Amino acid sequence: MSYIAKSENYEWKTSGIKKNLSSFEVKEKIKMIDKDNKNMSIREQCNYIGLNRSTLYYEQRPVSAETLKIMNKIDEIYTDFPVYGTRRMGKELNKQGIIIGRDRVRTLMNLMGLEAIYPKKKLSTNSPNHKKYPYLLDNVMVERKNQVWSTDITYIRMRKGFLYLVAIIDWYSRYVLSWRLSNSLDASFCIEALEEALKKACPEIFNTDQVSQFTSDDFTSILQKYNIKISMDGRGRMYDNIFSERLWRTVKYEEVYLKDYGIYEEAYEGLNTFFCKYNNRRLHQSLDYKTPYEVYNAK
């Protein structure tokens, strides 16, 4: 096989030194993918040129302008008050002049992947096919990088649709190791983020919520392959989510709410710039006014 793909004037050889693709925009990389290539799968091609597979298949979710308006308002309220469940969310929407019933609020929050954060007596019901993993972070002091990683998913609004964003964060340094965008809540974009993060390092413990994306065998098998201890939920869940909720609040107020993404590429480029600044330039009071990069890479 001589080429990964042919697109207009581009020809990429799989042997020898790879051409530097970092300067290419997402839309240019999409053009390089050859869906009819019988010698290299689409996944291999995407990995080769650094393109998220979900980008290739992106289509805006079909929702009405009115529904999207309500979802965006739910997102804003949830960002400020992540402890709000469907009842209080509905009351808050009513208070802001949006007439909506609790069942509709529940439907939209489920579509957005949102769930109130608070200590629960009983965890949400999971598929019987998924193995239950213990909670490993009771009374654990996080004192070094790569001791604990965690991941979470959030809703990203767009002008005529929406996306889902997943990120993997190192608890000690607040360093965002990887992130991915998707237009669906399947596990593939979470797996891609995990695989990218593991190219940088390997944590001792990986903590997640017990949701299908993270309890799937495809996801957990990767953690097991690297002998990473898997921690899920627990009564301390409210506090486990503090790091991700702070990250999402920063993402929304310092990037997403200031922009008006029209297409996937705009969202990707905007978030890529944001995470570069977040990791390398944004000072954190909790880190003694250092950046996540400085703390994560300190010797």
Secondary structure as UniProt FT lines:
FT   STRAND          3..7
FT   TURN            8..9
FT   STRAND          10..13
FT   TURN            22..23
FT   HELIX           26..32
FT   TURN            35..36
FT   HELIX           42..49
FT   HELIX           53..56
FT   HELIX           65..80
FT   TURN            82..83
FT   HELIX           86..95
FT   TURN            96..97
FT   HELIX           102..112
FT   TURN            128..129
FT   TURN            138..139
FT   TURN            145..146
FT   STRAND          148..158
FT   TURN            159..160
FT   STRAND          161..170
FT   TURN            171..173
FT   STRAND          176..182
FT   HELIX           188..198
FT   TURN            199..200
FT   STRAND          205..208
FT   HELIX           212..215
FT   HELIX           217..225
FT   TURN            226..227
FT   STRAND          229..232
FT   TURN            235..236
FT   HELIX           237..240
FT   HELIX           242..254
FT   HELIX           256..258
FT   HELIX           264..280
FT   HELIX           285..287
FT   HELIX           292..296
//
